[in-house]
Amino acid sequence: MNSPIDLLKRSLEYRLAAMTALDGVSGQEQEVVAYLRSELAPLADEVRVDRMGNVYATLHGRGLGPHLMLEAHSDEIGAMVKSIAPDGFLRILGVGGISPAMLVGRNVRVCGHHGVIGVKSGHLQSPEERRRVLEVHELYVDVGADSADQVAALGIRIGDAVAYDSPLAAFANADRVSGKAIDNRIGCAVLLEVLRELDHAAPAGTLSVVICVQEEVALRGAQVAAYSVQPDYAIAVDTFMSGDTPDVDYYRELPAAIGHGPVLLLANSAHFGHPAVNRYVRKAAEVAGVSLQESLVGQGMAATDAGAIHLSRSGVPTAGLSLARRYSHTPVCTLDLNDGADAVRLLTAFVQHMGDHTDLGFLPTGPSA
């Protein structure tokens, strides 16, 4: 018989497969937002979508407890159609932290149509061409059209999104999966499961689960959402680079590994974790029996929506909770579902103990102060 943890992992996998099958390149997240609105509606007291595309799901609490914002982002890296040549080939512009080395020869989707990022035949390439990584502006997409008119007949226009076509796939170890847009559809799946675990139980305060757009292009949606929600504190749920592959020095470069629990992200290029919220995250992990990794990265290496949320209005105490993943910003991002299940358990415990979160100051005021 499947254990509750096994059932939770399979539910996360199901949601992740459904959401990674959708295309939501930054600025064009409509498919993902529509899905999230539908899935969140039965799990919350109130659901709305703002004009920017951020989705808000609220559980109205009891008493005068704090207002917590749990946040993830809906968008993915990709490209946009920059121009359409007379012979039907599309030129593209990268969106987000897309890697040119990951593009050549890839399957993509444009307006739901199959396409490939073309490459000069290896038989015709010079030795220098075989060694060189082409820049994005040198690449083109073939959608099987022979003219610009045929492209237009497909409904493809300048500005349309180009997304990886890389469905979620499981390894022989069924708890590990790979695919595109795991950053950060897994965060969205985790927050959906947290609401399902809470089952409309009123928290000791107000809970706002918010899925934001345009994280991959300067944390834009989160700026709007945090200003609108006005939370007392927040946790941004995202993915995080792992340091457990042969090409990374775990201790010197990045002490984080998949399958070892969620990562409390202490610092990145846009945010330092708030000491009070970090303290409550550690306590929730202890209560839930979850192993918690702690890690950080240097300036200029990575950022999450915590960077925008904590600067809203007069400042929002914010923590970053991330799930380690291998092969960041590629169509084969790899994740361990045990980390997702543990994140659900930790965050559920965090919400259930909101009544204990009475000290959100930078300097503690309790007995140990």
BAPA-495733 format. One record per residue (C-alpha): residue number from 1; residue in three letters; x, y, z. Coordinates in nm, 3 decimals, decimal comma. Layout:
N
num=NUM&residuo=ALA&xx=X&yy=Y&zz=Z $
...
***
This chain:
369
num=1&residuo=MET&xx=0,000&yy=0,000&zz=0,000 $
num=2&residuo=ASN&xx=0,131&yy=0,343&zz=-0,089 $
num=3&residuo=SER&xx=0,238&yy=0,560&zz=0,206 $
num=4&residuo=PRO&xx=0,116&yy=0,921&zz=0,243 $
num=5&residuo=ILE&xx=0,458&yy=1,040&zz=0,125 $
num=6&residuo=ASP&xx=0,441&yy=0,820&zz=-0,184 $
num=7&residuo=LEU&xx=0,094&yy=0,951&zz=-0,264 $
num=8&residuo=LEU&xx=0,217&yy=1,307&zz=-0,220 $
num=9&residuo=LYS&xx=0,509&yy=1,247&zz=-0,457 $
num=10&residuo=ARG&xx=0,282&yy=1,099&zz=-0,722 $
num=11&residuo=SER&xx=0,043&yy=1,392&zz=-0,687 $
num=12&residuo=LEU&xx=0,331&yy=1,636&zz=-0,729 $
num=13&residuo=GLU&xx=0,450&yy=1,444&zz=-1,034 $
num=14&residuo=TYR&xx=0,102&yy=1,455&zz=-1,187 $
num=15&residuo=ARG&xx=0,071&yy=1,830&zz=-1,134 $
num=16&residuo=LEU&xx=0,425&yy=1,890&zz=-1,254 $
num=17&residuo=ALA&xx=0,367&yy=1,691&zz=-1,573 $
num=18&residuo=ALA&xx=0,049&yy=1,886&zz=-1,641 $
num=19&residuo=MET&xx=0,212&yy=2,225&zz=-1,587 $
num=20&residuo=THR&xx=0,539&yy=2,159&zz=-1,768 $
num=21&residuo=ALA&xx=0,334&yy=2,050&zz=-2,070 $
num=22&residuo=LEU&xx=0,205&yy=2,408&zz=-2,085 $
num=23&residuo=ASP&xx=0,407&yy=2,693&zz=-2,234 $
num=24&residuo=GLY&xx=0,457&yy=3,003&zz=-2,025 $
num=25&residuo=VAL&xx=0,759&yy=3,198&zz=-2,145 $
num=26&residuo=SER&xx=0,794&yy=3,522&zz=-1,947 $
num=27&residuo=GLY&xx=0,528&yy=3,773&zz=-2,046 $
num=28&residuo=GLN&xx=0,313&yy=3,506&zz=-2,212 $
num=29&residuo=GLU&xx=0,212&yy=3,285&zz=-1,918 $
num=30&residuo=GLN&xx=-0,159&yy=3,272&zz=-2,005 $
num=31&residuo=GLU&xx=-0,184&yy=2,891&zz=-2,037 $
num=32&residuo=VAL&xx=-0,022&yy=2,837&zz=-1,699 $
num=33&residuo=VAL&xx=-0,220&yy=3,114&zz=-1,528 $
num=34&residuo=ALA&xx=-0,550&yy=2,974&zz=-1,656 $
num=35&residuo=TYR&xx=-0,456&yy=2,628&zz=-1,528 $
num=36&residuo=LEU&xx=-0,356&yy=2,764&zz=-1,187 $
num=37&residuo=ARG&xx=-0,671&yy=2,970&zz=-1,148 $
num=38&residuo=SER&xx=-0,881&yy=2,660&zz=-1,215 $
num=39&residuo=GLU&xx=-0,680&yy=2,436&zz=-0,981 $
num=40&residuo=LEU&xx=-0,664&yy=2,691&zz=-0,698 $
num=41&residuo=ALA&xx=-1,035&yy=2,780&zz=-0,702 $
num=42&residuo=PRO&xx=-1,160&yy=2,478&zz=-0,500 $
num=43&residuo=LEU&xx=-0,869&yy=2,501&zz=-0,254 $
num=44&residuo=ALA&xx=-0,903&yy=2,862&zz=-0,135 $
num=45&residuo=ASP&xx=-1,167&yy=3,102&zz=-0,009 $
num=46&residuo=GLU&xx=-1,095&yy=3,352&zz=-0,284 $
num=47&residuo=VAL&xx=-0,899&yy=3,342&zz=-0,611 $
num=48&residuo=ARG&xx=-0,827&yy=3,630&zz=-0,847 $
num=49&residuo=VAL&xx=-0,590&yy=3,719&zz=-1,132 $
num=50&residuo=ASP&xx=-0,458&yy=4,073&zz=-1,162 $
num=51&residuo=ARG&xx=-0,400&yy=4,259&zz=-1,487 $
num=52&residuo=MET&xx=-0,036&yy=4,159&zz=-1,495 $
num=53&residuo=GLY&xx=-0,113&yy=3,786&zz=-1,467 $
num=54&residuo=ASN&xx=-0,033&yy=3,721&zz=-1,101 $
num=55&residuo=VAL&xx=-0,269&yy=3,467&zz=-0,939 $
num=56&residuo=TYR&xx=-0,382&yy=3,522&zz=-0,578 $
num=57&residuo=ALA&xx=-0,545&yy=3,248&zz=-0,365 $
num=58&residuo=THR&xx=-0,650&yy=3,350&zz=-0,015 $
num=59&residuo=LEU&xx=-0,741&yy=3,153&zz=0,296 $
num=60&residuo=HIS&xx=-0,910&yy=3,386&zz=0,541 $
num=61&residuo=GLY&xx=-0,788&yy=3,306&zz=0,888 $
num=62&residuo=ARG&xx=-0,912&yy=3,333&zz=1,241 $
num=63&residuo=GLY&xx=-0,822&yy=3,597&zz=1,495 $
num=64&residuo=LEU&xx=-0,563&yy=3,868&zz=1,452 $
num=65&residuo=GLY&xx=-0,271&yy=3,654&zz=1,342 $
num=66&residuo=PRO&xx=-0,014&yy=3,759&zz=1,083 $
num=67&residuo=HIS&xx=-0,064&yy=3,776&zz=0,707 $
num=68&residuo=LEU&xx=0,166&yy=3,527&zz=0,532 $
num=69&residuo=MET&xx=0,248&yy=3,530&zz=0,162 $
num=70&residuo=LEU&xx=0,369&yy=3,205&zz=0,005 $
num=71&residuo=GLU&xx=0,493&yy=3,273&zz=-0,347 $
num=72&residuo=ALA&xx=0,620&yy=3,092&zz=-0,656 $
num=73&residuo=HIS&xx=0,655&yy=3,201&zz=-1,018 $
num=74&residuo=SER&xx=0,473&yy=3,070&zz=-1,324 $
num=75&residuo=ASP&xx=0,703&yy=3,175&zz=-1,609 $
num=76&residuo=GLU&xx=0,984&yy=2,989&zz=-1,783 $
num=77&residuo=ILE&xx=1,284&yy=3,084&zz=-1,991 $
num=78&residuo=GLY&xx=1,250&yy=3,067&zz=-2,369 $
num=79&residuo=ALA&xx=1,253&yy=3,297&zz=-2,668 $
num=80&residuo=MET&xx=1,034&yy=3,521&zz=-2,882 $
num=81&residuo=VAL&xx=0,992&yy=3,546&zz=-3,257 $
num=82&residuo=LYS&xx=1,204&yy=3,845&zz=-3,360 $
num=83&residuo=SER&xx=1,144&yy=3,833&zz=-3,735 $
num=84&residuo=ILE&xx=0,999&yy=3,611&zz=-4,008 $
num=85&residuo=ALA&xx=1,210&yy=3,565&zz=-4,322 $
num=86&residuo=PRO&xx=1,054&yy=3,544&zz=-4,669 $
num=87&residuo=ASP&xx=1,152&yy=3,175&zz=-4,683 $
num=88&residuo=GLY&xx=0,955&yy=3,098&zz=-4,364 $
num=89&residuo=PHE&xx=1,237&yy=3,070&zz=-4,112 $
num=90&residuo=LEU&xx=1,198&yy=3,249&zz=-3,777 $
num=91&residuo=ARG&xx=1,469&yy=3,452&zz=-3,610 $
num=92&residuo=ILE&xx=1,448&yy=3,466&zz=-3,229 $
num=93&residuo=LEU&xx=1,530&yy=3,674&zz=-2,924 $
num=94&residuo=GLY&xx=1,618&yy=3,502&zz=-2,595 $
num=95&residuo=VAL&xx=1,394&yy=3,556&zz=-2,291 $
num=96&residuo=GLY&xx=1,538&yy=3,502&zz=-1,944 $
num=97&residuo=GLY&xx=1,861&yy=3,318&zz=-1,871 $
num=98&residuo=ILE&xx=1,853&yy=3,097&zz=-2,178 $
num=99&residuo=SER&xx=2,181&yy=2,926&zz=-2,271 $
num=100&residuo=PRO&xx=2,279&yy=2,935&zz=-2,642 $
num=101&residuo=ALA&xx=2,464&yy=2,605&zz=-2,598 $
num=102&residuo=MET&xx=2,133&yy=2,436&zz=-2,512 $
num=103&residuo=LEU&xx=1,943&yy=2,555&zz=-2,821 $
num=104&residuo=VAL&xx=2,087&yy=2,406&zz=-3,137 $
num=105&residuo=GLY&xx=1,888&yy=2,109&zz=-3,266 $
num=106&residuo=ARG&xx=1,617&yy=2,135&zz=-2,999 $
num=107&residuo=ASN&xx=1,246&yy=2,071&zz=-3,045 $
num=108&residuo=VAL&xx=1,037&yy=2,379&zz=-2,970 $
num=109&residuo=ARG&xx=0,675&yy=2,494&zz=-2,986 $
num=110&residuo=VAL&xx=0,553&yy=2,818&zz=-3,138 $
num=111&residuo=CYS&xx=0,181&yy=2,894&zz=-3,094 $
num=112&residuo=GLY&xx=0,126&yy=2,523&zz=-3,038 $
num=113&residuo=HIS&xx=0,307&yy=2,425&zz=-3,359 $
num=114&residuo=HIS&xx=0,608&yy=2,195&zz=-3,370 $
num=115&residuo=GLY&xx=0,937&yy=2,354&zz=-3,465 $
num=116&residuo=VAL&xx=1,308&yy=2,282&zz=-3,450 $
num=117&residuo=ILE&xx=1,602&yy=2,511&zz=-3,395 $
num=118&residuo=GLY&xx=1,799&yy=2,445&zz=-3,711 $
num=119&residuo=VAL&xx=2,166&yy=2,371&zz=-3,745 $
num=120&residuo=LYS&xx=2,398&yy=2,356&zz=-4,043 $
num=121&residuo=SER&xx=2,464&yy=1,998&zz=-4,146 $
num=122&residuo=GLY&xx=2,770&yy=1,856&zz=-3,976 $
num=123&residuo=HIS&xx=2,893&yy=1,741&zz=-4,317 $
num=124&residuo=LEU&xx=2,912&yy=2,104&zz=-4,426 $
num=125&residuo=GLN&xx=3,063&yy=2,252&zz=-4,111 $
num=126&residuo=SER&xx=3,426&yy=2,353&zz=-4,091 $
num=127&residuo=PRO&xx=3,631&yy=2,238&zz=-3,789 $
num=128&residuo=GLU&xx=3,595&yy=2,588&zz=-3,643 $
num=129&residuo=GLU&xx=3,215&yy=2,580&zz=-3,689 $
num=130&residuo=ARG&xx=3,193&yy=2,247&zz=-3,508 $
num=131&residuo=ARG&xx=3,369&yy=2,395&zz=-3,205 $
num=132&residuo=ARG&xx=3,187&yy=2,728&zz=-3,184 $
num=133&residuo=VAL&xx=2,865&yy=2,786&zz=-2,987 $
num=134&residuo=LEU&xx=2,625&yy=2,993&zz=-3,193 $
num=135&residuo=GLU&xx=2,473&yy=3,300&zz=-3,030 $
num=136&residuo=VAL&xx=2,095&yy=3,330&zz=-3,010 $
num=137&residuo=HIS&xx=2,081&yy=3,595&zz=-3,281 $
num=138&residuo=GLU&xx=2,251&yy=3,352&zz=-3,522 $
num=139&residuo=LEU&xx=1,990&yy=3,080&zz=-3,473 $
num=140&residuo=TYR&xx=1,663&yy=3,020&zz=-3,655 $
num=141&residuo=VAL&xx=1,348&yy=2,813&zz=-3,604 $
num=142&residuo=ASP&xx=1,205&yy=2,588&zz=-3,874 $
num=143&residuo=VAL&xx=0,828&yy=2,536&zz=-3,839 $
num=144&residuo=GLY&xx=0,796&yy=2,346&zz=-4,167 $
num=145&residuo=ALA&xx=0,689&yy=2,649&zz=-4,370 $
num=146&residuo=ASP&xx=0,831&yy=2,755&zz=-4,705 $
num=147&residuo=SER&xx=0,725&yy=3,120&zz=-4,694 $
num=148&residuo=ALA&xx=0,626&yy=3,403&zz=-4,464 $
num=149&residuo=ASP&xx=0,268&yy=3,361&zz=-4,588 $
num=150&residuo=GLN&xx=0,264&yy=2,999&zz=-4,471 $
num=151&residuo=VAL&xx=0,396&yy=3,110&zz=-4,133 $
num=152&residuo=ALA&xx=0,117&yy=3,369&zz=-4,113 $
num=153&residuo=ALA&xx=-0,138&yy=3,099&zz=-4,199 $
num=154&residuo=LEU&xx=-0,020&yy=2,911&zz=-3,889 $
num=155&residuo=GLY&xx=-0,107&yy=3,216&zz=-3,678 $
num=156&residuo=ILE&xx=0,257&yy=3,285&zz=-3,592 $
num=157&residuo=ARG&xx=0,350&yy=3,651&zz=-3,558 $
num=158&residuo=ILE&xx=0,645&yy=3,858&zz=-3,443 $
num=159&residuo=GLY&xx=0,651&yy=3,860&zz=-3,062 $
num=160&residuo=ASP&xx=0,507&yy=3,511&zz=-3,016 $
num=161&residuo=ALA&xx=0,673&yy=3,287&zz=-2,761 $
num=162&residuo=VAL&xx=0,909&yy=3,004&zz=-2,850 $
num=163&residuo=ALA&xx=0,919&yy=2,735&zz=-2,579 $
num=164&residuo=TYR&xx=1,116&yy=2,415&zz=-2,540 $
num=165&residuo=ASP&xx=0,925&yy=2,097&zz=-2,627 $
num=166&residuo=SER&xx=1,064&yy=1,861&zz=-2,362 $
num=167&residuo=PRO&xx=0,796&yy=1,662&zz=-2,175 $
num=168&residuo=LEU&xx=0,848&yy=1,553&zz=-1,816 $
num=169&residuo=ALA&xx=1,016&yy=1,211&zz=-1,802 $
num=170&residuo=ALA&xx=1,094&yy=0,981&zz=-1,510 $
num=171&residuo=PHE&xx=1,425&yy=0,803&zz=-1,456 $
num=172&residuo=ALA&xx=1,460&yy=0,437&zz=-1,353 $
num=173&residuo=ASN&xx=1,454&yy=0,590&zz=-1,004 $
num=174&residuo=ALA&xx=1,089&yy=0,698&zz=-1,033 $
num=175&residuo=ASP&xx=1,134&yy=0,974&zz=-0,777 $
num=176&residuo=ARG&xx=1,360&yy=1,164&zz=-1,015 $
num=177&residuo=VAL&xx=1,224&yy=1,347&zz=-1,316 $
num=178&residuo=SER&xx=1,359&yy=1,574&zz=-1,588 $
num=179&residuo=GLY&xx=1,210&yy=1,815&zz=-1,838 $
num=180&residuo=LYS&xx=1,159&yy=2,178&zz=-1,924 $
num=181&residuo=ALA&xx=1,008&yy=2,447&zz=-1,698 $
num=182&residuo=ILE&xx=1,063&yy=2,253&zz=-1,375 $
num=183&residuo=ASP&xx=1,193&yy=2,598&zz=-1,275 $
num=184&residuo=ASN&xx=0,947&yy=2,687&zz=-1,136 $
num=185&residuo=ARG&xx=0,640&yy=2,476&zz=-1,204 $
num=186&residuo=ILE&xx=0,754&yy=2,257&zz=-0,914 $
num=187&residuo=GLY&xx=0,711&yy=2,559&zz=-0,686 $
num=188&residuo=CYS&xx=0,358&yy=2,607&zz=-0,819 $
num=189&residuo=ALA&xx=0,285&yy=2,237&zz=-0,763 $
num=190&residuo=VAL&xx=0,418&yy=2,254&zz=-0,407 $
num=191&residuo=LEU&xx=0,191&yy=2,546&zz=-0,320 $
num=192&residuo=LEU&xx=-0,112&yy=2,372&zz=-0,470 $
num=193&residuo=GLU&xx=-0,037&yy=2,069&zz=-0,255 $
num=194&residuo=VAL&xx=0,006&yy=2,284&zz=0,057 $
num=195&residuo=LEU&xx=-0,344&yy=2,422&zz=0,008 $
num=196&residuo=ARG&xx=-0,475&yy=2,072&zz=-0,049 $
num=197&residuo=GLU&xx=-0,310&yy=1,952&zz=0,273 $
num=198&residuo=LEU&xx=-0,461&yy=2,244&zz=0,466 $
num=199&residuo=ASP&xx=-0,805&yy=2,150&zz=0,331 $
num=200&residuo=HIS&xx=-0,960&yy=2,492&zz=0,401 $
num=201&residuo=ALA&xx=-0,850&yy=2,485&zz=0,766 $
num=202&residuo=ALA&xx=-0,845&yy=2,847&zz=0,881 $
num=203&residuo=PRO&xx=-0,491&yy=2,953&zz=0,972 $
num=204&residuo=ALA&xx=-0,413&yy=3,173&zz=1,272 $
num=205&residuo=GLY&xx=-0,401&yy=3,473&zz=1,043 $
num=206&residuo=THR&xx=-0,440&yy=3,518&zz=0,669 $
num=207&residuo=LEU&xx=-0,265&yy=3,308&zz=0,406 $
num=208&residuo=SER&xx=-0,210&yy=3,441&zz=0,055 $
num=209&residuo=VAL&xx=-0,070&yy=3,193&zz=-0,195 $
num=210&residuo=VAL&xx=0,055&yy=3,395&zz=-0,491 $
num=211&residuo=ILE&xx=0,190&yy=3,272&zz=-0,825 $
num=212&residuo=CYS&xx=0,376&yy=3,553&zz=-1,000 $
num=213&residuo=VAL&xx=0,466&yy=3,618&zz=-1,362 $
num=214&residuo=GLN&xx=0,792&yy=3,743&zz=-1,513 $
num=215&residuo=GLU&xx=1,035&yy=3,624&zz=-1,248 $
num=216&residuo=GLU&xx=1,290&yy=3,527&zz=-1,512 $
num=217&residuo=VAL&xx=1,306&yy=3,885&zz=-1,640 $
num=218&residuo=ALA&xx=1,388&yy=4,090&zz=-1,328 $
num=219&residuo=LEU&xx=1,131&yy=3,968&zz=-1,074 $
num=220&residuo=ARG&xx=0,860&yy=4,194&zz=-1,215 $
num=221&residuo=GLY&xx=0,539&yy=4,018&zz=-1,115 $
num=222&residuo=ALA&xx=0,648&yy=3,981&zz=-0,753 $
num=223&residuo=GLN&xx=0,702&yy=4,356&zz=-0,724 $
num=224&residuo=VAL&xx=0,338&yy=4,415&zz=-0,810 $
num=225&residuo=ALA&xx=0,206&yy=4,124&zz=-0,603 $
num=226&residuo=ALA&xx=0,387&yy=4,208&zz=-0,281 $
num=227&residuo=TYR&xx=0,272&yy=4,570&zz=-0,303 $
num=228&residuo=SER&xx=-0,086&yy=4,451&zz=-0,352 $
num=229&residuo=VAL&xx=-0,093&yy=4,180&zz=-0,083 $
num=230&residuo=GLN&xx=0,085&yy=4,382&zz=0,188 $
num=231&residuo=PRO&xx=0,193&yy=4,071&zz=0,381 $
num=232&residuo=ASP&xx=0,353&yy=4,076&zz=0,724 $
num=233&residuo=TYR&xx=0,605&yy=3,817&zz=0,606 $
num=234&residuo=ALA&xx=0,669&yy=3,591&zz=0,311 $
num=235&residuo=ILE&xx=0,841&yy=3,281&zz=0,177 $
num=236&residuo=ALA&xx=0,942&yy=3,263&zz=-0,190 $
num=237&residuo=VAL&xx=0,943&yy=2,904&zz=-0,318 $
num=238&residuo=ASP&xx=1,170&yy=2,839&zz=-0,616 $
num=239&residuo=THR&xx=1,437&yy=2,604&zz=-0,747 $
num=240&residuo=PHE&xx=1,809&yy=2,624&zz=-0,679 $
num=241&residuo=MET&xx=2,123&yy=2,500&zz=-0,849 $
num=242&residuo=SER&xx=2,267&yy=2,174&zz=-0,715 $
num=243&residuo=GLY&xx=2,634&yy=2,110&zz=-0,658 $
num=244&residuo=ASP&xx=2,621&yy=1,731&zz=-0,677 $
num=245&residuo=THR&xx=2,735&yy=1,666&zz=-1,035 $
num=246&residuo=PRO&xx=3,089&yy=1,573&zz=-1,148 $
num=247&residuo=ASP&xx=3,154&yy=1,919&zz=-1,291 $
num=248&residuo=VAL&xx=3,085&yy=2,110&zz=-0,966 $
num=249&residuo=ASP&xx=3,291&yy=2,113&zz=-0,647 $
num=250&residuo=TYR&xx=3,025&yy=2,059&zz=-0,378 $
num=251&residuo=TYR&xx=3,214&yy=2,217&zz=-0,087 $
num=252&residuo=ARG&xx=3,403&yy=2,487&zz=-0,272 $
num=253&residuo=GLU&xx=3,126&yy=2,600&zz=-0,509 $
num=254&residuo=LEU&xx=2,778&yy=2,492&zz=-0,406 $
num=255&residuo=PRO&xx=2,679&yy=2,274&zz=-0,108 $
num=256&residuo=ALA&xx=2,333&yy=2,161&zz=-0,219 $
num=257&residuo=ALA&xx=2,217&yy=1,827&zz=-0,358 $
num=258&residuo=ILE&xx=1,898&yy=1,681&zz=-0,498 $
num=259&residuo=GLY&xx=1,719&yy=1,433&zz=-0,272 $
num=260&residuo=HIS&xx=1,861&yy=1,582&zz=0,049 $
num=261&residuo=GLY&xx=1,568&yy=1,805&zz=0,141 $
num=262&residuo=PRO&xx=1,454&yy=2,160&zz=0,060 $
num=263&residuo=VAL&xx=1,714&yy=2,436&zz=0,064 $
num=264&residuo=LEU&xx=1,687&yy=2,734&zz=0,297 $
num=265&residuo=LEU&xx=1,843&yy=2,995&zz=0,069 $
num=266&residuo=LEU&xx=2,031&yy=3,221&zz=0,306 $
num=267&residuo=ALA&xx=2,156&yy=3,467&zz=0,045 $
num=268&residuo=ASN&xx=2,159&yy=3,532&zz=-0,329 $
num=269&residuo=SER&xx=2,227&yy=3,826&zz=-0,555 $
num=270&residuo=ALA&xx=1,899&yy=4,000&zz=-0,466 $
num=271&residuo=HIS&xx=1,811&yy=3,893&zz=-0,113 $
num=272&residuo=PHE&xx=1,942&yy=3,795&zz=0,228 $
num=273&residuo=GLY&xx=1,709&yy=3,573&zz=0,429 $
num=274&residuo=HIS&xx=1,539&yy=3,750&zz=0,719 $
num=275&residuo=PRO&xx=1,660&yy=3,609&zz=1,053 $
num=276&residuo=ALA&xx=1,313&yy=3,580&zz=1,208 $
num=277&residuo=VAL&xx=1,152&yy=3,405&zz=0,909 $
num=278&residuo=ASN&xx=1,456&yy=3,178&zz=0,872 $
num=279&residuo=ARG&xx=1,416&yy=3,085&zz=1,238 $
num=280&residuo=TYR&xx=1,051&yy=2,991&zz=1,186 $
num=281&residuo=VAL&xx=1,136&yy=2,791&zz=0,872 $
num=282&residuo=ARG&xx=1,393&yy=2,590&zz=1,068 $
num=283&residuo=LYS&xx=1,137&yy=2,527&zz=1,341 $
num=284&residuo=ALA&xx=0,876&yy=2,411&zz=1,087 $
num=285&residuo=ALA&xx=1,129&yy=2,170&zz=0,937 $
num=286&residuo=GLU&xx=1,195&yy=2,029&zz=1,283 $
num=287&residuo=VAL&xx=0,822&yy=1,990&zz=1,356 $
num=288&residuo=ALA&xx=0,761&yy=1,822&zz=1,018 $
num=289&residuo=GLY&xx=1,064&yy=1,593&zz=1,051 $
num=290&residuo=VAL&xx=1,215&yy=1,733&zz=0,731 $
num=291&residuo=SER&xx=1,588&yy=1,753&zz=0,659 $
num=292&residuo=LEU&xx=1,670&yy=2,110&zz=0,562 $
num=293&residuo=GLN&xx=1,974&yy=2,204&zz=0,357 $
num=294&residuo=GLU&xx=2,113&yy=2,554&zz=0,398 $
num=295&residuo=SER&xx=2,304&yy=2,722&zz=0,118 $
num=296&residuo=LEU&xx=2,381&yy=3,051&zz=-0,051 $
num=297&residuo=VAL&xx=2,529&yy=3,194&zz=-0,369 $
num=298&residuo=GLY&xx=2,733&yy=3,506&zz=-0,436 $
num=299&residuo=GLN&xx=2,642&yy=3,832&zz=-0,598 $
num=300&residuo=GLY&xx=2,542&yy=3,812&zz=-0,962 $
num=301&residuo=MET&xx=2,486&yy=3,435&zz=-0,959 $
num=302&residuo=ALA&xx=2,111&yy=3,397&zz=-0,904 $
num=303&residuo=ALA&xx=1,802&yy=3,574&zz=-0,776 $
num=304&residuo=THR&xx=1,450&yy=3,473&zz=-0,673 $
num=305&residuo=ASP&xx=1,130&yy=3,669&zz=-0,621 $
num=306&residuo=ALA&xx=1,232&yy=3,710&zz=-0,257 $
num=307&residuo=GLY&xx=1,449&yy=3,991&zz=-0,391 $
num=308&residuo=ALA&xx=1,144&yy=4,191&zz=-0,496 $
num=309&residuo=ILE&xx=0,908&yy=4,088&zz=-0,217 $
num=310&residuo=HIS&xx=1,131&yy=4,193&zz=0,073 $
num=311&residuo=LEU&xx=1,168&yy=4,546&zz=-0,068 $
num=312&residuo=SER&xx=0,795&yy=4,615&zz=-0,095 $
num=313&residuo=ARG&xx=0,650&yy=4,915&zz=0,088 $
num=314&residuo=SER&xx=0,829&yy=4,946&zz=0,425 $
num=315&residuo=GLY&xx=0,996&yy=4,605&zz=0,392 $
num=316&residuo=VAL&xx=0,868&yy=4,248&zz=0,420 $
num=317&residuo=PRO&xx=1,058&yy=3,990&zz=0,628 $
num=318&residuo=THR&xx=1,116&yy=3,718&zz=0,370 $
num=319&residuo=ALA&xx=1,280&yy=3,377&zz=0,346 $
num=320&residuo=GLY&xx=1,373&yy=3,178&zz=0,038 $
num=321&residuo=LEU&xx=1,286&yy=2,808&zz=0,026 $
num=322&residuo=SER&xx=1,419&yy=2,633&zz=-0,282 $
num=323&residuo=LEU&xx=1,436&yy=2,286&zz=-0,433 $
num=324&residuo=ALA&xx=1,774&yy=2,178&zz=-0,567 $
num=325&residuo=ARG&xx=1,776&yy=2,089&zz=-0,936 $
num=326&residuo=ARG&xx=2,046&yy=1,980&zz=-1,177 $
num=327&residuo=TYR&xx=2,107&yy=2,133&zz=-1,521 $
num=328&residuo=SER&xx=1,954&yy=2,473&zz=-1,451 $
num=329&residuo=HIS&xx=1,785&yy=2,664&zz=-1,733 $
num=330&residuo=THR&xx=1,795&yy=2,372&zz=-1,976 $
num=331&residuo=PRO&xx=1,520&yy=2,153&zz=-2,123 $
num=332&residuo=VAL&xx=1,648&yy=1,864&zz=-1,908 $
num=333&residuo=CYS&xx=1,628&yy=2,020&zz=-1,562 $
num=334&residuo=THR&xx=1,636&yy=1,731&zz=-1,311 $
num=335&residuo=LEU&xx=1,465&yy=1,714&zz=-0,972 $
num=336&residuo=ASP&xx=1,403&yy=1,466&zz=-0,689 $
num=337&residuo=LEU&xx=1,033&yy=1,454&zz=-0,594 $
num=338&residuo=ASN&xx=1,123&yy=1,371&zz=-0,234 $
num=339&residuo=ASP&xx=1,244&yy=1,731&zz=-0,200 $
num=340&residuo=GLY&xx=0,908&yy=1,856&zz=-0,328 $
num=341&residuo=ALA&xx=0,718&yy=1,635&zz=-0,084 $
num=342&residuo=ASP&xx=0,935&yy=1,758&zz=0,203 $
num=343&residuo=ALA&xx=0,874&yy=2,119&zz=0,100 $
num=344&residuo=VAL&xx=0,498&yy=2,056&zz=0,115 $
num=345&residuo=ARG&xx=0,529&yy=1,906&zz=0,462 $
num=346&residuo=LEU&xx=0,749&yy=2,189&zz=0,587 $
num=347&residuo=LEU&xx=0,529&yy=2,467&zz=0,450 $
num=348&residuo=THR&xx=0,212&yy=2,301&zz=0,579 $
num=349&residuo=ALA&xx=0,365&yy=2,290&zz=0,927 $
num=350&residuo=PHE&xx=0,476&yy=2,651&zz=0,887 $
num=351&residuo=VAL&xx=0,119&yy=2,764&zz=0,813 $
num=352&residuo=GLN&xx=-0,027&yy=2,551&zz=1,091 $
num=353&residuo=HIS&xx=0,200&yy=2,726&zz=1,341 $
num=354&residuo=MET&xx=0,141&yy=3,082&zz=1,224 $
num=355&residuo=GLY&xx=0,001&yy=3,163&zz=1,566 $
num=356&residuo=ASP&xx=0,351&yy=3,119&zz=1,709 $
num=357&residuo=HIS&xx=0,503&yy=3,368&zz=1,464 $
num=358&residuo=THR&xx=0,479&yy=3,666&zz=1,697 $
num=359&residuo=ASP&xx=0,829&yy=3,804&zz=1,660 $
num=360&residuo=LEU&xx=0,909&yy=3,923&zz=1,307 $
num=361&residuo=GLY&xx=1,156&yy=4,191&zz=1,407 $
num=362&residuo=PHE&xx=1,512&yy=4,208&zz=1,285 $
num=363&residuo=LEU&xx=1,629&yy=4,201&zz=1,648 $
num=364&residuo=PRO&xx=1,462&yy=3,923&zz=1,851 $
num=365&residuo=THR&xx=1,256&yy=4,033&zz=2,150 $
num=366&residuo=GLY&xx=1,208&yy=3,696&zz=2,319 $
num=367&residuo=PRO&xx=1,392&yy=3,550&zz=2,622 $
num=368&residuo=SER&xx=1,705&yy=3,478&zz=2,415 $
num=369&residuo=ALA&xx=1,734&yy=3,835&zz=2,285 $
***
